[in-house]
Amino acid sequence: EARIFYTRFHKRLHSHPNPLINDLSILTLPGNPNRRLKRKWCRDLLQNFNV
């Protein structure tokens, strides 16, 4: 039931007259590119200590 509600809610956002709310209908945030997490691997830590 919740899945159906949010599916319908998400579809209604696409036709909303407010452009800010209309931008919420896309899966990713506008102007926010996908980014990788900053990971500190062991080799990265070793390189940082050698500098």
HTML snippet that shows the backbone in 3Dmol.js (N, CA, C, O; Angstrom):
<script src="https://3Dmol.org/build/3Dmol-min.js"></script>
<div id="view" style="width:600px;height:400px;position:relative"></div>
<script>
const pdb = `
ATOM      1  N   GLU A   1       0.826  -1.195   0.000  1.00  0.00           N
ATOM      2  CA  GLU A   1       0.000   0.000   0.000  1.00  0.00           C
ATOM      3  C   GLU A   1       0.872   1.261   0.000  1.00  0.00           C
ATOM      4  O   GLU A   1       0.581   2.215  -0.721  1.00  0.00           O
ATOM      5  N   ALA A   2       1.922   1.265   0.793  1.00  0.00           N
ATOM      6  CA  ALA A   2       2.818   2.423   0.815  1.00  0.00           C
ATOM      7  C   ALA A   2       3.544   2.559  -0.521  1.00  0.00           C
ATOM      8  O   ALA A   2       3.790   3.667  -0.997  1.00  0.00           O
ATOM      9  N   ARG A   3       3.881   1.423  -1.116  1.00  0.00           N
ATOM     10  CA  ARG A   3       4.570   1.469  -2.411  1.00  0.00           C
ATOM     11  C   ARG A   3       3.684   2.119  -3.468  1.00  0.00           C
ATOM     12  O   ARG A   3       4.161   2.928  -4.264  1.00  0.00           O
ATOM     13  N   ILE A   4       2.424   1.780  -3.483  1.00  0.00           N
ATOM     14  CA  ILE A   4       1.483   2.362  -4.444  1.00  0.00           C
ATOM     15  C   ILE A   4       1.336   3.856  -4.198  1.00  0.00           C
ATOM     16  O   ILE A   4       1.291   4.638  -5.148  1.00  0.00           O
ATOM     17  N   PHE A   5       1.261   4.262  -2.932  1.00  0.00           N
ATOM     18  CA  PHE A   5       1.127   5.680  -2.598  1.00  0.00           C
ATOM     19  C   PHE A   5       2.314   6.480  -3.123  1.00  0.00           C
ATOM     20  O   PHE A   5       2.130   7.510  -3.771  1.00  0.00           O
ATOM     21  N   TYR A   6       3.530   6.011  -2.849  1.00  0.00           N
ATOM     22  CA  TYR A   6       4.712   6.760  -3.266  1.00  0.00           C
ATOM     23  C   TYR A   6       4.909   6.719  -4.779  1.00  0.00           C
ATOM     24  O   TYR A   6       5.439   7.667  -5.358  1.00  0.00           O
ATOM     25  N   THR A   7       4.489   5.633  -5.424  1.00  0.00           N
ATOM     26  CA  THR A   7       4.562   5.581  -6.881  1.00  0.00           C
ATOM     27  C   THR A   7       3.641   6.619  -7.493  1.00  0.00           C
ATOM     28  O   THR A   7       4.041   7.336  -8.411  1.00  0.00           O
ATOM     29  N   ARG A   8       2.423   6.712  -7.003  1.00  0.00           N
ATOM     30  CA  ARG A   8       1.482   7.720  -7.511  1.00  0.00           C
ATOM     31  C   ARG A   8       1.950   9.126  -7.172  1.00  0.00           C
ATOM     32  O   ARG A   8       1.844  10.034  -7.996  1.00  0.00           O
ATOM     33  N   PHE A   9       2.465   9.310  -5.963  1.00  0.00           N
ATOM     34  CA  PHE A   9       2.963  10.616  -5.541  1.00  0.00           C
ATOM     35  C   PHE A   9       4.108  11.066  -6.447  1.00  0.00           C
ATOM     36  O   PHE A   9       4.156  12.220  -6.873  1.00  0.00           O
ATOM     37  N   HIS A  10       5.022  10.153  -6.735  1.00  0.00           N
ATOM     38  CA  HIS A  10       6.172  10.476  -7.579  1.00  0.00           C
ATOM     39  C   HIS A  10       5.726  10.833  -8.998  1.00  0.00           C
ATOM     40  O   HIS A  10       6.289  11.740  -9.610  1.00  0.00           O
ATOM     41  N   LYS A  11       4.733  10.137  -9.520  1.00  0.00           N
ATOM     42  CA  LYS A  11       4.235  10.424 -10.871  1.00  0.00           C
ATOM     43  C   LYS A  11       3.550  11.786 -10.927  1.00  0.00           C
ATOM     44  O   LYS A  11       3.610  12.460 -11.955  1.00  0.00           O
ATOM     45  N   ARG A  12       2.898  12.202  -9.838  1.00  0.00           N
ATOM     46  CA  ARG A  12       2.223  13.502  -9.810  1.00  0.00           C
ATOM     47  C   ARG A  12       3.212  14.665  -9.769  1.00  0.00           C
ATOM     48  O   ARG A  12       2.881  15.769 -10.202  1.00  0.00           O
ATOM     49  N   LEU A  13       4.408  14.433  -9.260  1.00  0.00           N
ATOM     50  CA  LEU A  13       5.395  15.505  -9.185  1.00  0.00           C
ATOM     51  C   LEU A  13       5.828  15.970 -10.566  1.00  0.00           C
ATOM     52  O   LEU A  13       6.178  17.136 -10.749  1.00  0.00           O
ATOM     53  N   HIS A  14       5.807  15.065 -11.540  1.00  0.00           N
ATOM     54  CA  HIS A  14       6.287  15.389 -12.879  1.00  0.00           C
ATOM     55  C   HIS A  14       5.443  16.476 -13.544  1.00  0.00           C
ATOM     56  O   HIS A  14       5.967  17.261 -14.334  1.00  0.00           O
ATOM     57  N   SER A  15       4.165  16.533 -13.241  1.00  0.00           N
ATOM     58  CA  SER A  15       3.286  17.509 -13.886  1.00  0.00           C
ATOM     59  C   SER A  15       2.965  18.698 -12.992  1.00  0.00           C
ATOM     60  O   SER A  15       2.029  19.443 -13.281  1.00  0.00           O
ATOM     61  N   HIS A  16       3.713  18.895 -11.921  1.00  0.00           N
ATOM     62  CA  HIS A  16       3.446  19.996 -10.992  1.00  0.00           C
ATOM     63  C   HIS A  16       3.888  21.324 -11.606  1.00  0.00           C
ATOM     64  O   HIS A  16       4.945  21.382 -12.235  1.00  0.00           O
ATOM     65  N   PRO A  17       3.091  22.409 -11.437  1.00  0.00           N
ATOM     66  CA  PRO A  17       3.442  23.701 -12.045  1.00  0.00           C
ATOM     67  C   PRO A  17       4.666  24.374 -11.418  1.00  0.00           C
ATOM     68  O   PRO A  17       5.328  25.176 -12.077  1.00  0.00           O
ATOM     69  N   ASN A  18       4.976  24.061 -10.158  1.00  0.00           N
ATOM     70  CA  ASN A  18       6.136  24.656  -9.499  1.00  0.00           C
ATOM     71  C   ASN A  18       7.406  23.958 -10.003  1.00  0.00           C
ATOM     72  O   ASN A  18       7.528  22.742  -9.859  1.00  0.00           O
ATOM     73  N   PRO A  19       8.359  24.709 -10.594  1.00  0.00           N
ATOM     74  CA  PRO A  19       9.548  24.056 -11.155  1.00  0.00           C
ATOM     75  C   PRO A  19      10.422  23.368 -10.110  1.00  0.00           C
ATOM     76  O   PRO A  19      11.086  22.380 -10.424  1.00  0.00           O
ATOM     77  N   LEU A  20      10.437  23.866  -8.879  1.00  0.00           N
ATOM     78  CA  LEU A  20      11.242  23.215  -7.844  1.00  0.00           C
ATOM     79  C   LEU A  20      10.676  21.848  -7.483  1.00  0.00           C
ATOM     80  O   LEU A  20      11.424  20.889  -7.293  1.00  0.00           O
ATOM     81  N   ILE A  21       9.368  21.764  -7.392  1.00  0.00           N
ATOM     82  CA  ILE A  21       8.726  20.478  -7.095  1.00  0.00           C
ATOM     83  C   ILE A  21       8.824  19.559  -8.306  1.00  0.00           C
ATOM     84  O   ILE A  21       8.970  18.344  -8.166  1.00  0.00           O
ATOM     85  N   ASN A  22       8.742  20.147  -9.492  1.00  0.00           N
ATOM     86  CA  ASN A  22       8.873  19.360 -10.714  1.00  0.00           C
ATOM     87  C   ASN A  22      10.252  18.710 -10.785  1.00  0.00           C
ATOM     88  O   ASN A  22      10.376  17.587 -11.273  1.00  0.00           O
ATOM     89  N   ASP A  23      11.294  19.397 -10.305  1.00  0.00           N
ATOM     90  CA  ASP A  23      12.640  18.820 -10.305  1.00  0.00           C
ATOM     91  C   ASP A  23      12.751  17.618  -9.380  1.00  0.00           C
ATOM     92  O   ASP A  23      13.634  16.780  -9.568  1.00  0.00           O
ATOM     93  N   LEU A  24      11.874  17.513  -8.384  1.00  0.00           N
ATOM     94  CA  LEU A  24      11.915  16.368  -7.472  1.00  0.00           C
ATOM     95  C   LEU A  24      11.447  15.076  -8.136  1.00  0.00           C
ATOM     96  O   LEU A  24      11.650  13.990  -7.593  1.00  0.00           O
ATOM     97  N   SER A  25      10.820  15.189  -9.316  1.00  0.00           N
ATOM     98  CA  SER A  25      10.285  14.000  -9.961  1.00  0.00           C
ATOM     99  C   SER A  25      11.372  13.158 -10.617  1.00  0.00           C
ATOM    100  O   SER A  25      11.134  11.992 -10.933  1.00  0.00           O
ATOM    101  N   ILE A  26      12.571  13.728 -10.832  1.00  0.00           N
ATOM    102  CA  ILE A  26      13.644  12.929 -11.416  1.00  0.00           C
ATOM    103  C   ILE A  26      14.341  12.144 -10.309  1.00  0.00           C
ATOM    104  O   ILE A  26      14.273  12.515  -9.137  1.00  0.00           O
ATOM    105  N   LEU A  27      15.001  11.073 -10.684  1.00  0.00           N
ATOM    106  CA  LEU A  27      15.579  10.179  -9.683  1.00  0.00           C
ATOM    107  C   LEU A  27      16.794  10.784  -9.001  1.00  0.00           C
ATOM    108  O   LEU A  27      17.030  10.522  -7.822  1.00  0.00           O
ATOM    109  N   THR A  28      17.577  11.597  -9.726  1.00  0.00           N
ATOM    110  CA  THR A  28      18.747  12.220  -9.123  1.00  0.00           C
ATOM    111  C   THR A  28      18.473  13.698  -8.914  1.00  0.00           C
ATOM    112  O   THR A  28      17.655  14.287  -9.621  1.00  0.00           O
ATOM    113  N   LEU A  29      19.138  14.288  -7.967  1.00  0.00           N
ATOM    114  CA  LEU A  29      18.954  15.705  -7.716  1.00  0.00           C
ATOM    115  C   LEU A  29      19.584  16.515  -8.842  1.00  0.00           C
ATOM    116  O   LEU A  29      20.679  16.182  -9.296  1.00  0.00           O
ATOM    117  N   PRO A  30      18.919  17.567  -9.302  1.00  0.00           N
ATOM    118  CA  PRO A  30      19.489  18.364 -10.389  1.00  0.00           C
ATOM    119  C   PRO A  30      20.743  19.102  -9.932  1.00  0.00           C
ATOM    120  O   PRO A  30      20.788  19.637  -8.824  1.00  0.00           O
ATOM    121  N   GLY A  31      21.752  19.126 -10.782  1.00  0.00           N
ATOM    122  CA  GLY A  31      22.991  19.815 -10.460  1.00  0.00           C
ATOM    123  C   GLY A  31      23.851  19.100  -9.438  1.00  0.00           C
ATOM    124  O   GLY A  31      24.811  19.679  -8.928  1.00  0.00           O
ATOM    125  N   ASN A  32      23.528  17.849  -9.126  1.00  0.00           N
ATOM    126  CA  ASN A  32      24.293  17.092  -8.142  1.00  0.00           C
ATOM    127  C   ASN A  32      24.778  15.801  -8.803  1.00  0.00           C
ATOM    128  O   ASN A  32      24.061  14.801  -8.791  1.00  0.00           O
ATOM    129  N   PRO A  33      25.980  15.804  -9.378  1.00  0.00           N
ATOM    130  CA  PRO A  33      26.448  14.600 -10.069  1.00  0.00           C
ATOM    131  C   PRO A  33      26.717  13.464  -9.089  1.00  0.00           C
ATOM    132  O   PRO A  33      27.005  13.688  -7.913  1.00  0.00           O
ATOM    133  N   ASN A  34      26.617  12.255  -9.594  1.00  0.00           N
ATOM    134  CA  ASN A  34      26.911  11.088  -8.764  1.00  0.00           C
ATOM    135  C   ASN A  34      28.377  11.115  -8.380  1.00  0.00           C
ATOM    136  O   ASN A  34      29.242  11.348  -9.225  1.00  0.00           O
ATOM    137  N   ARG A  35      28.655  10.881  -7.125  1.00  0.00           N
ATOM    138  CA  ARG A  35      30.028  10.912  -6.636  1.00  0.00           C
ATOM    139  C   ARG A  35      30.339   9.623  -5.911  1.00  0.00           C
ATOM    140  O   ARG A  35      29.467   8.998  -5.306  1.00  0.00           O
ATOM    141  N   ARG A  36      31.621   9.234  -5.985  1.00  0.00           N
ATOM    142  CA  ARG A  36      32.056   8.067  -5.231  1.00  0.00           C
ATOM    143  C   ARG A  36      32.390   8.497  -3.816  1.00  0.00           C
ATOM    144  O   ARG A  36      32.742   9.648  -3.562  1.00  0.00           O
ATOM    145  N   LEU A  37      32.275   7.570  -2.924  1.00  0.00           N
ATOM    146  CA  LEU A  37      32.653   7.840  -1.549  1.00  0.00           C
ATOM    147  C   LEU A  37      34.161   8.003  -1.464  1.00  0.00           C
ATOM    148  O   LEU A  37      34.905   7.343  -2.189  1.00  0.00           O
ATOM    149  N   LYS A  38      34.605   8.873  -0.589  1.00  0.00           N
ATOM    150  CA  LYS A  38      36.040   9.030  -0.380  1.00  0.00           C
ATOM    151  C   LYS A  38      36.499   7.891   0.523  1.00  0.00           C
ATOM    152  O   LYS A  38      36.211   7.859   1.719  1.00  0.00           O
ATOM    153  N   ARG A  39      37.219   6.963  -0.087  1.00  0.00           N
ATOM    154  CA  ARG A  39      37.659   5.796   0.672  1.00  0.00           C
ATOM    155  C   ARG A  39      39.133   5.940   1.001  1.00  0.00           C
ATOM    156  O   ARG A  39      39.921   6.407   0.178  1.00  0.00           O
ATOM    157  N   LYS A  40      39.491   5.545   2.179  1.00  0.00           N
ATOM    158  CA  LYS A  40      40.888   5.543   2.600  1.00  0.00           C
ATOM    159  C   LYS A  40      41.376   4.101   2.609  1.00  0.00           C
ATOM    160  O   LYS A  40      41.241   3.394   3.607  1.00  0.00           O
ATOM    161  N   TRP A  41      41.944   3.675   1.489  1.00  0.00           N
ATOM    162  CA  TRP A  41      42.481   2.333   1.414  1.00  0.00           C
ATOM    163  C   TRP A  41      43.863   2.311   2.050  1.00  0.00           C
ATOM    164  O   TRP A  41      44.479   3.361   2.233  1.00  0.00           O
ATOM    165  N   CYS A  42      44.345   1.151   2.381  1.00  0.00           N
ATOM    166  CA  CYS A  42      45.665   1.016   3.001  1.00  0.00           C
ATOM    167  C   CYS A  42      46.746   1.618   2.111  1.00  0.00           C
ATOM    168  O   CYS A  42      47.639   2.307   2.604  1.00  0.00           O
ATOM    169  N   ARG A  43      46.674   1.365   0.802  1.00  0.00           N
ATOM    170  CA  ARG A  43      47.704   1.896  -0.091  1.00  0.00           C
ATOM    171  C   ARG A  43      47.643   3.414  -0.164  1.00  0.00           C
ATOM    172  O   ARG A  43      48.675   4.065  -0.331  1.00  0.00           O
ATOM    173  N   ASP A  44      46.437   3.995  -0.041  1.00  0.00           N
ATOM    174  CA  ASP A  44      46.318   5.448  -0.030  1.00  0.00           C
ATOM    175  C   ASP A  44      46.955   6.022   1.226  1.00  0.00           C
ATOM    176  O   ASP A  44      47.605   7.066   1.171  1.00  0.00           O
ATOM    177  N   LEU A  45      46.776   5.350   2.353  1.00  0.00           N
ATOM    178  CA  LEU A  45      47.374   5.828   3.593  1.00  0.00           C
ATOM    179  C   LEU A  45      48.893   5.742   3.524  1.00  0.00           C
ATOM    180  O   LEU A  45      49.589   6.625   4.025  1.00  0.00           O
ATOM    181  N   LEU A  46      49.415   4.674   2.901  1.00  0.00           N
ATOM    182  CA  LEU A  46      50.864   4.536   2.775  1.00  0.00           C
ATOM    183  C   LEU A  46      51.444   5.634   1.888  1.00  0.00           C
ATOM    184  O   LEU A  46      52.512   6.168   2.183  1.00  0.00           O
ATOM    185  N   GLN A  47      50.752   5.972   0.811  1.00  0.00           N
ATOM    186  CA  GLN A  47      51.231   7.029  -0.077  1.00  0.00           C
ATOM    187  C   GLN A  47      51.221   8.375   0.635  1.00  0.00           C
ATOM    188  O   GLN A  47      52.117   9.192   0.421  1.00  0.00           O
ATOM    189  N   ASN A  48      50.230   8.616   1.470  1.00  0.00           N
ATOM    190  CA  ASN A  48      50.148   9.886   2.188  1.00  0.00           C
ATOM    191  C   ASN A  48      51.277  10.019   3.198  1.00  0.00           C
ATOM    192  O   ASN A  48      51.779  11.122   3.411  1.00  0.00           O
ATOM    193  N   PHE A  49      51.692   8.915   3.829  1.00  0.00           N
ATOM    194  CA  PHE A  49      52.763   8.986   4.822  1.00  0.00           C
ATOM    195  C   PHE A  49      54.128   9.149   4.162  1.00  0.00           C
ATOM    196  O   PHE A  49      55.042   9.714   4.763  1.00  0.00           O
ATOM    197  N   ASN A  50      54.276   8.658   2.926  1.00  0.00           N
ATOM    198  CA  ASN A  50      55.563   8.743   2.236  1.00  0.00           C
ATOM    199  C   ASN A  50      55.831  10.128   1.666  1.00  0.00           C
ATOM    200  O   ASN A  50      56.965  10.423   1.287  1.00  0.00           O
ATOM    201  N   VAL A  51      54.833  10.973   1.598  1.00  0.00           N
ATOM    202  CA  VAL A  51      55.012  12.307   0.998  1.00  0.00           C
ATOM    203  C   VAL A  51      55.719  13.237   1.904  1.00  0.00           C
ATOM    204  O   VAL A  51      55.947  14.393   1.547  1.00  0.00           O
TER     205      VAL A  51
END
`;
const viewer = $3Dmol.createViewer("view");
viewer.addModel(pdb, "pdb");
viewer.setStyle({}, {cartoon: {color: "spectrum"}});
viewer.zoomTo();
viewer.render();
</script>
